[in-house]
Amino acid sequence: MSEHVHAHGPGEPTASECADFLDRIVYFIDNELDEADCSVVRAHLDSCNPCLERYDLQRTVKSIVARSCTEAAPDELRQRVMFQIREVQVRITEA
C-alpha cells in the first residue's frame, strides 16, 4: 500500500495525526472504540479527505471479504489443513 502523504495547511490534520487515525481505523470500522474515540475519529474524517478515502477503501475491502467468507471449506480440505497444523504443533513442541 502506498504511504499516506498530503500537504497540510493551517488548521488541517498533521501527518502524525493521520498516522494515529489510520492505526485506529479498523477498530472504528468494527465498532470497537468507545464513544469519545469515535468522536475523535469522526472529527478527523470530517477534516481530512485522504483519510476519508482510506477509511472508505478499508470499509469496502472489509465488506467484500466478509461476503466472500460465507462459504465453508470442503470437509476433506479442512481435515488436511487440521492434520498439517497438528504436525507443525508436534514439531514445535519436540524442538
N, CA, C and O atoms as CSV, one atom per row, in Angstrom:
chain,resi,resn,atom,element,x,y,z
A,1,MET,N,N,0.839,-1.162,0.000
A,1,MET,CA,C,0.000,0.000,0.000
A,1,MET,C,C,0.892,1.235,0.000
A,1,MET,O,O,1.943,1.235,0.641
A,2,SER,N,N,0.498,2.267,-0.696
A,2,SER,CA,C,1.322,3.456,-0.769
A,2,SER,C,C,1.257,4.223,0.550
A,2,SER,O,O,0.309,4.091,1.324
A,3,GLU,N,N,2.282,5.019,0.778
A,3,GLU,CA,C,2.360,5.806,2.005
A,3,GLU,C,C,1.338,6.930,1.952
A,3,GLU,O,O,1.114,7.509,0.889
A,4,HIS,N,N,0.723,7.242,3.064
A,4,HIS,CA,C,-0.295,8.292,3.172
A,4,HIS,C,C,0.435,9.627,3.291
A,4,HIS,O,O,0.976,9.949,4.349
A,5,VAL,N,N,0.449,10.406,2.203
A,5,VAL,CA,C,1.150,11.681,2.218
A,5,VAL,C,C,0.265,12.734,1.567
A,5,VAL,O,O,-0.293,12.506,0.494
A,6,HIS,N,N,0.139,13.880,2.214
A,6,HIS,CA,C,-0.502,15.030,1.594
A,6,HIS,C,C,-0.057,16.296,2.308
A,6,HIS,O,O,0.376,16.264,3.460
A,7,ALA,N,N,-0.172,17.400,1.602
A,7,ALA,CA,C,0.253,18.674,2.177
A,7,ALA,C,C,-0.754,19.126,3.220
A,7,ALA,O,O,-1.958,18.925,3.058
A,8,HIS,N,N,-0.273,19.724,4.267
A,8,HIS,CA,C,-1.138,20.194,5.345
A,8,HIS,C,C,-1.072,21.709,5.411
A,8,HIS,O,O,0.011,22.286,5.504
A,9,GLY,N,N,-2.204,22.336,5.365
A,9,GLY,CA,C,-2.282,23.785,5.516
A,9,GLY,C,C,-2.660,24.118,6.941
A,9,GLY,O,O,-2.811,23.222,7.773
A,10,PRO,N,N,-2.813,25.390,7.229
A,10,PRO,CA,C,-3.202,25.792,8.588
A,10,PRO,C,C,-4.539,25.178,8.989
A,10,PRO,O,O,-5.503,25.238,8.227
A,11,GLY,N,N,-4.600,24.603,10.156
A,11,GLY,CA,C,-5.843,24.025,10.658
A,11,GLY,C,C,-6.133,22.621,10.153
A,11,GLY,O,O,-7.095,21.995,10.598
A,12,GLU,N,N,-5.319,22.113,9.230
A,12,GLU,CA,C,-5.529,20.758,8.726
A,12,GLU,C,C,-4.764,19.768,9.598
A,12,GLU,O,O,-3.784,20.136,10.245
A,13,PRO,N,N,-5.213,18.504,9.616
A,13,PRO,CA,C,-4.521,17.494,10.419
A,13,PRO,C,C,-3.069,17.326,9.976
A,13,PRO,O,O,-2.750,17.477,8.796
A,14,THR,N,N,-2.196,17.014,10.930
A,14,THR,CA,C,-0.789,16.768,10.616
A,14,THR,C,C,-0.600,15.314,10.208
A,14,THR,O,O,-1.487,14.482,10.399
A,15,ALA,N,N,0.564,15.019,9.645
A,15,ALA,CA,C,0.872,13.649,9.230
A,15,ALA,C,C,0.809,12.690,10.421
A,15,ALA,O,O,0.353,11.556,10.274
A,16,SER,N,N,1.263,13.132,11.599
A,16,SER,CA,C,1.225,12.247,12.770
A,16,SER,C,C,-0.205,11.999,13.231
A,16,SER,O,O,-0.530,10.904,13.690
A,17,GLU,N,N,-1.063,13.012,13.110
A,17,GLU,CA,C,-2.475,12.812,13.448
A,17,GLU,C,C,-3.110,11.806,12.484
A,17,GLU,O,O,-3.910,10.964,12.891
A,18,CYS,N,N,-2.745,11.903,11.208
A,18,CYS,CA,C,-3.274,10.948,10.222
A,18,CYS,C,C,-2.783,9.541,10.534
A,18,CYS,O,O,-3.556,8.587,10.449
A,19,ALA,N,N,-1.519,9.398,10.890
A,19,ALA,CA,C,-0.970,8.082,11.220
A,19,ALA,C,C,-1.704,7.497,12.419
A,19,ALA,O,O,-2.023,6.308,12.427
A,20,ASP,N,N,-1.974,8.313,13.428
A,20,ASP,CA,C,-2.707,7.853,14.606
A,20,ASP,C,C,-4.107,7.403,14.213
A,20,ASP,O,O,-4.583,6.365,14.673
A,21,PHE,N,N,-4.762,8.182,13.364
A,21,PHE,CA,C,-6.102,7.803,12.916
A,21,PHE,C,C,-6.064,6.485,12.156
A,21,PHE,O,O,-6.888,5.604,12.401
A,22,LEU,N,N,-5.113,6.342,11.235
A,22,LEU,CA,C,-5.056,5.134,10.412
A,22,LEU,C,C,-4.788,3.892,11.263
A,22,LEU,O,O,-5.185,2.789,10.887
A,23,ASP,N,N,-4.119,4.060,12.405
A,23,ASP,CA,C,-3.920,2.942,13.325
A,23,ASP,C,C,-5.249,2.504,13.954
A,23,ASP,O,O,-5.417,1.333,14.295
A,24,ARG,N,N,-6.184,3.433,14.106
A,24,ARG,CA,C,-7.460,3.130,14.773
A,24,ARG,C,C,-8.600,2.822,13.810
A,24,ARG,O,O,-9.704,2.497,14.249
A,25,ILE,N,N,-8.353,2.919,12.503
A,25,ILE,CA,C,-9.433,2.808,11.525
A,25,ILE,C,C,-10.155,1.463,11.599
A,25,ILE,O,O,-11.382,1.413,11.502
A,26,VAL,N,N,-9.411,0.385,11.769
A,26,VAL,CA,C,-10.036,-0.942,11.824
A,26,VAL,C,C,-10.928,-1.062,13.048
A,26,VAL,O,O,-12.022,-1.621,12.964
A,27,TYR,N,N,-10.477,-0.549,14.180
A,27,TYR,CA,C,-11.284,-0.594,15.401
A,27,TYR,C,C,-12.547,0.251,15.255
A,27,TYR,O,O,-13.607,-0.109,15.767
A,28,PHE,N,N,-12.424,1.375,14.552
A,28,PHE,CA,C,-13.583,2.230,14.309
A,28,PHE,C,C,-14.591,1.507,13.418
A,28,PHE,O,O,-15.788,1.501,13.705
A,29,ILE,N,N,-14.107,0.905,12.347
A,29,ILE,CA,C,-14.992,0.178,11.427
A,29,ILE,C,C,-15.705,-0.957,12.150
A,29,ILE,O,O,-16.877,-1.221,11.881
A,30,ASP,N,N,-15.013,-1.627,13.059
A,30,ASP,CA,C,-15.586,-2.760,13.795
A,30,ASP,C,C,-16.365,-2.341,15.036
A,30,ASP,O,O,-16.798,-3.197,15.808
A,31,ASN,N,N,-16.548,-1.044,15.240
A,31,ASN,CA,C,-17.259,-0.520,16.416
A,31,ASN,C,C,-16.627,-0.971,17.727
A,31,ASN,O,O,-17.330,-1.327,18.672
A,32,GLU,N,N,-15.292,-0.956,17.780
A,32,GLU,CA,C,-14.579,-1.396,18.972
A,32,GLU,C,C,-13.958,-0.236,19.749
A,32,GLU,O,O,-13.146,-0.458,20.648
A,33,LEU,N,N,-14.333,0.997,19.410
A,33,LEU,CA,C,-13.831,2.163,20.133
A,33,LEU,C,C,-14.925,2.705,21.041
A,33,LEU,O,O,-16.112,2.560,20.750
A,34,ASP,N,N,-14.520,3.327,22.139
A,34,ASP,CA,C,-15.530,3.973,22.984
A,34,ASP,C,C,-16.022,5.238,22.282
A,34,ASP,O,O,-15.435,5.677,21.292
A,35,GLU,N,N,-17.088,5.810,22.796
A,35,GLU,CA,C,-17.734,6.943,22.115
A,35,GLU,C,C,-16.804,8.143,21.973
A,35,GLU,O,O,-16.855,8.846,20.964
A,36,ALA,N,N,-15.955,8.386,22.970
A,36,ALA,CA,C,-15.030,9.525,22.895
A,36,ALA,C,C,-14.061,9.351,21.726
A,36,ALA,O,O,-13.832,10.288,20.961
A,37,ASP,N,N,-13.493,8.151,21.591
A,37,ASP,CA,C,-12.579,7.887,20.478
A,37,ASP,C,C,-13.301,7.938,19.141
A,37,ASP,O,O,-12.740,8.410,18.153
A,38,CYS,N,N,-14.534,7.460,19.099
A,38,CYS,CA,C,-15.320,7.531,17.864
A,38,CYS,C,C,-15.521,8.983,17.447
A,38,CYS,O,O,-15.444,9.303,16.261
A,39,SER,N,N,-15.774,9.851,18.397
A,39,SER,CA,C,-15.961,11.269,18.100
A,39,SER,C,C,-14.691,11.881,17.517
A,39,SER,O,O,-14.748,12.691,16.592
A,40,VAL,N,N,-13.552,11.486,18.063
A,40,VAL,CA,C,-12.272,11.986,17.558
A,40,VAL,C,C,-12.058,11.514,16.118
A,40,VAL,O,O,-11.644,12.291,15.257
A,41,VAL,N,N,-12.341,10.246,15.868
A,41,VAL,CA,C,-12.166,9.693,14.528
A,41,VAL,C,C,-13.114,10.380,13.545
A,41,VAL,O,O,-12.701,10.751,12.447
A,42,ARG,N,N,-14.367,10.551,13.925
A,42,ARG,CA,C,-15.338,11.225,13.046
A,42,ARG,C,C,-14.883,12.651,12.729
A,42,ARG,O,O,-14.981,13.090,11.583
A,43,ALA,N,N,-14.392,13.369,13.724
A,43,ALA,CA,C,-13.925,14.739,13.509
A,43,ALA,C,C,-12.746,14.748,12.538
A,43,ALA,O,O,-12.652,15.626,11.680
A,44,HIS,N,N,-11.853,13.779,12.672
A,44,HIS,CA,C,-10.715,13.700,11.760
A,44,HIS,C,C,-11.206,13.426,10.339
A,44,HIS,O,O,-10.741,14.057,9.390
A,45,LEU,N,N,-12.132,12.498,10.189
A,45,LEU,CA,C,-12.674,12.199,8.855
A,45,LEU,C,C,-13.309,13.430,8.226
A,45,LEU,O,O,-13.201,13.639,7.018
A,46,ASP,N,N,-13.964,14.234,9.030
A,46,ASP,CA,C,-14.612,15.452,8.526
A,46,ASP,C,C,-13.604,16.470,8.003
A,46,ASP,O,O,-13.945,17.310,7.171
A,47,SER,N,N,-12.373,16.398,8.485
A,47,SER,CA,C,-11.386,17.416,8.125
A,47,SER,C,C,-10.258,16.899,7.241
A,47,SER,O,O,-9.362,17.667,6.887
A,48,CYS,N,N,-10.276,15.613,6.873
A,48,CYS,CA,C,-9.139,15.040,6.137
A,48,CYS,C,C,-9.634,14.116,5.025
A,48,CYS,O,O,-9.945,12.949,5.267
A,49,ASN,N,N,-9.701,14.643,3.823
A,49,ASN,CA,C,-10.183,13.836,2.697
A,49,ASN,C,C,-9.324,12.611,2.400
A,49,ASN,O,O,-9.889,11.554,2.116
A,50,PRO,N,N,-7.977,12.687,2.449
A,50,PRO,CA,C,-7.189,11.475,2.199
A,50,PRO,C,C,-7.509,10.348,3.194
A,50,PRO,O,O,-7.577,9.182,2.807
A,51,CYS,N,N,-7.705,10.692,4.459
A,51,CYS,CA,C,-8.049,9.662,5.445
A,51,CYS,C,C,-9.471,9.150,5.219
A,51,CYS,O,O,-9.743,7.967,5.425
A,52,LEU,N,N,-10.368,10.023,4.800
A,52,LEU,CA,C,-11.729,9.595,4.482
A,52,LEU,C,C,-11.709,8.598,3.329
A,52,LEU,O,O,-12.439,7.607,3.351
A,53,GLU,N,N,-10.879,8.856,2.328
A,53,GLU,CA,C,-10.751,7.921,1.207
A,53,GLU,C,C,-10.193,6.587,1.682
A,53,GLU,O,O,-10.665,5.531,1.260
A,54,ARG,N,N,-9.190,6.627,2.557
A,54,ARG,CA,C,-8.595,5.400,3.087
A,54,ARG,C,C,-9.627,4.632,3.911
A,54,ARG,O,O,-9.707,3.407,3.824
A,55,TYR,N,N,-10.412,5.350,4.704
A,55,TYR,CA,C,-11.481,4.746,5.506
A,55,TYR,C,C,-12.492,4.054,4.597
A,55,TYR,O,O,-12.874,2.911,4.845
A,56,ASP,N,N,-12.926,4.749,3.541
A,56,ASP,CA,C,-13.891,4.157,2.602
A,56,ASP,C,C,-13.327,2.901,1.956
A,56,ASP,O,O,-14.040,1.911,1.795
A,57,LEU,N,N,-12.051,2.936,1.585
A,57,LEU,CA,C,-11.418,1.769,0.978
A,57,LEU,C,C,-11.382,0.609,1.965
A,57,LEU,O,O,-11.728,-0.517,1.606
A,58,GLN,N,N,-10.968,0.866,3.199
A,58,GLN,CA,C,-10.897,-0.194,4.213
A,58,GLN,C,C,-12.272,-0.798,4.476
A,58,GLN,O,O,-12.415,-2.014,4.601
A,59,ARG,N,N,-13.269,0.059,4.559
A,59,ARG,CA,C,-14.630,-0.412,4.807
A,59,ARG,C,C,-15.128,-1.275,3.646
A,59,ARG,O,O,-15.782,-2.295,3.866
A,60,THR,N,N,-14.821,-0.870,2.413
A,60,THR,CA,C,-15.217,-1.633,1.231
A,60,THR,C,C,-14.517,-2.985,1.199
A,60,THR,O,O,-15.156,-4.008,0.949
A,61,VAL,N,N,-13.220,-3.000,1.448
A,61,VAL,CA,C,-12.464,-4.262,1.455
A,61,VAL,C,C,-13.014,-5.191,2.527
A,61,VAL,O,O,-13.214,-6.378,2.272
A,62,LYS,N,N,-13.258,-4.669,3.714
A,62,LYS,CA,C,-13.790,-5.490,4.806
A,62,LYS,C,C,-15.140,-6.083,4.430
A,62,LYS,O,O,-15.413,-7.245,4.730
A,63,SER,N,N,-15.981,-5.298,3.780
A,63,SER,CA,C,-17.296,-5.773,3.356
A,63,SER,C,C,-17.172,-6.886,2.315
A,63,SER,O,O,-17.889,-7.884,2.385
A,64,ILE,N,N,-16.270,-6.718,1.357
A,64,ILE,CA,C,-16.071,-7.737,0.317
A,64,ILE,C,C,-15.535,-9.022,0.927
A,64,ILE,O,O,-15.994,-10.112,0.586
A,65,VAL,N,N,-14.570,-8.901,1.827
A,65,VAL,CA,C,-14.015,-10.086,2.481
A,65,VAL,C,C,-15.096,-10.798,3.290
A,65,VAL,O,O,-15.182,-12.026,3.259
A,66,ALA,N,N,-15.911,-10.048,4.004
A,66,ALA,CA,C,-16.978,-10.652,4.814
A,66,ALA,C,C,-17.955,-11.434,3.926
A,66,ALA,O,O,-18.367,-12.541,4.273
A,67,ARG,N,N,-18.317,-10.854,2.789
A,67,ARG,CA,C,-19.230,-11.551,1.868
A,67,ARG,C,C,-18.577,-12.796,1.284
A,67,ARG,O,O,-19.254,-13.793,1.034
A,68,SER,N,N,-17.267,-12.746,1.065
A,68,SER,CA,C,-16.552,-13.864,0.452
A,68,SER,C,C,-16.310,-15.003,1.429
A,68,SER,O,O,-16.019,-16.122,1.006
A,69,CYS,N,N,-16.423,-14.747,2.703
A,69,CYS,CA,C,-16.094,-15.748,3.713
A,69,CYS,C,C,-17.312,-16.501,4.214
A,69,CYS,O,O,-17.252,-17.117,5.278
A,70,THR,N,N,-18.391,-16.470,3.495
A,70,THR,CA,C,-19.587,-17.166,3.955
A,70,THR,C,C,-19.582,-18.643,3.578
A,70,THR,O,O,-20.357,-19.425,4.129
A,71,GLU,N,N,-18.712,-19.033,2.640
A,71,GLU,CA,C,-18.651,-20.430,2.239
A,71,GLU,C,C,-17.729,-21.210,3.170
A,71,GLU,O,O,-16.711,-20.691,3.628
A,72,ALA,N,N,-18.091,-22.457,3.444
A,72,ALA,CA,C,-17.245,-23.323,4.264
A,72,ALA,C,C,-16.341,-24.151,3.347
A,72,ALA,O,O,-16.731,-24.529,2.242
A,73,ALA,N,N,-15.150,-24.418,3.821
A,73,ALA,CA,C,-14.229,-25.262,3.058
A,73,ALA,C,C,-14.768,-26.683,3.020
A,73,ALA,O,O,-15.426,-27.126,3.960
A,74,PRO,N,N,-14.486,-27.405,1.924
A,74,PRO,CA,C,-14.905,-28.817,1.868
A,74,PRO,C,C,-14.295,-29.595,3.030
A,74,PRO,O,O,-13.187,-29.295,3.476
A,75,ASP,N,N,-15.024,-30.590,3.513
A,75,ASP,CA,C,-14.602,-31.358,4.684
A,75,ASP,C,C,-13.211,-31.968,4.505
A,75,ASP,O,O,-12.405,-31.952,5.436
A,76,GLU,N,N,-12.925,-32.500,3.332
A,76,GLU,CA,C,-11.614,-33.124,3.081
A,76,GLU,C,C,-10.490,-32.093,3.214
A,76,GLU,O,O,-9.443,-32.391,3.790
A,77,LEU,N,N,-10.695,-30.906,2.695
A,77,LEU,CA,C,-9.687,-29.848,2.808
A,77,LEU,C,C,-9.495,-29.457,4.267
A,77,LEU,O,O,-8.362,-29.315,4.724
A,78,ARG,N,N,-10.578,-29.283,4.993
A,78,ARG,CA,C,-10.489,-28.929,6.420
A,78,ARG,C,C,-9.687,-29.973,7.183
A,78,ARG,O,O,-8.849,-29.624,8.015
A,79,GLN,N,N,-9.936,-31.268,6.907
A,79,GLN,CA,C,-9.214,-32.330,7.603
A,79,GLN,C,C,-7.723,-32.288,7.271
A,79,GLN,O,O,-6.890,-32.478,8.157
A,80,ARG,N,N,-7.375,-32.041,5.999
A,80,ARG,CA,C,-5.955,-31.967,5.605
A,80,ARG,C,C,-5.264,-30.789,6.290
A,80,ARG,O,O,-4.136,-30.920,6.765
A,81,VAL,N,N,-5.934,-29.651,6.341
A,81,VAL,CA,C,-5.351,-28.472,6.980
A,81,VAL,C,C,-5.151,-28.722,8.469
A,81,VAL,O,O,-4.091,-28.412,9.012
A,82,MET,N,N,-6.160,-29.280,9.131
A,82,MET,CA,C,-6.039,-29.560,10.569
A,82,MET,C,C,-4.906,-30.556,10.836
A,82,MET,O,O,-4.184,-30.416,11.822
A,83,PHE,N,N,-4.744,-31.560,9.966
A,83,PHE,CA,C,-3.668,-32.531,10.113
A,83,PHE,C,C,-2.311,-31.829,10.022
A,83,PHE,O,O,-1.418,-32.093,10.827
A,84,GLN,N,N,-2.159,-30.936,9.041
A,84,GLN,CA,C,-0.890,-30.221,8.889
A,84,GLN,C,C,-0.618,-29.293,10.079
A,84,GLN,O,O,0.527,-29.149,10.507
A,85,ILE,N,N,-1.647,-28.681,10.596
A,85,ILE,CA,C,-1.479,-27.822,11.779
A,85,ILE,C,C,-1.000,-28.661,12.956
A,85,ILE,O,O,-0.094,-28.249,13.681
A,86,ARG,N,N,-1.599,-29.835,13.155
A,86,ARG,CA,C,-1.174,-30.701,14.255
A,86,ARG,C,C,0.263,-31.155,14.067
A,86,ARG,O,O,1.013,-31.233,15.040
A,87,GLU,N,N,0.671,-31.462,12.818
A,87,GLU,CA,C,2.055,-31.868,12.561
A,87,GLU,C,C,3.030,-30.751,12.951
A,87,GLU,O,O,4.058,-31.010,13.577
A,88,VAL,N,N,2.707,-29.529,12.583
A,88,VAL,CA,C,3.566,-28.396,12.920
A,88,VAL,C,C,3.613,-28.209,14.431
A,88,VAL,O,O,4.683,-27.953,14.984
A,89,GLN,N,N,2.480,-28.332,15.107
A,89,GLN,CA,C,2.453,-28.190,16.566
A,89,GLN,C,C,3.329,-29.238,17.226
A,89,GLN,O,O,4.037,-28.936,18.187
A,90,VAL,N,N,3.293,-30.473,16.723
A,90,VAL,CA,C,4.118,-31.541,17.289
A,90,VAL,C,C,5.591,-31.219,17.081
A,90,VAL,O,O,6.390,-31.378,18.004
A,91,ARG,N,N,5.971,-30.768,15.880
A,91,ARG,CA,C,7.366,-30.428,15.610
A,91,ARG,C,C,7.842,-29.305,16.513
A,91,ARG,O,O,8.981,-29.316,16.982
A,92,ILE,N,N,6.963,-28.330,16.758
A,92,ILE,CA,C,7.349,-27.191,17.612
A,92,ILE,C,C,7.556,-27.660,19.042
A,92,ILE,O,O,8.520,-27.245,19.685
A,93,THR,N,N,6.680,-28.514,19.559
A,93,THR,CA,C,6.821,-28.969,20.951
A,93,THR,C,C,8.011,-29.915,21.108
A,93,THR,O,O,8.574,-30.010,22.198
A,94,GLU,N,N,8.404,-30.613,20.047
A,94,GLU,CA,C,9.551,-31.512,20.122
A,94,GLU,C,C,10.866,-30.775,19.987
A,94,GLU,O,O,11.914,-31.317,20.340
A,95,ALA,N,N,10.837,-29.554,19.487
A,95,ALA,CA,C,12.086,-28.791,19.254
A,95,ALA,C,C,12.681,-28.269,20.521
A,95,ALA,O,O,13.722,-27.613,20.490
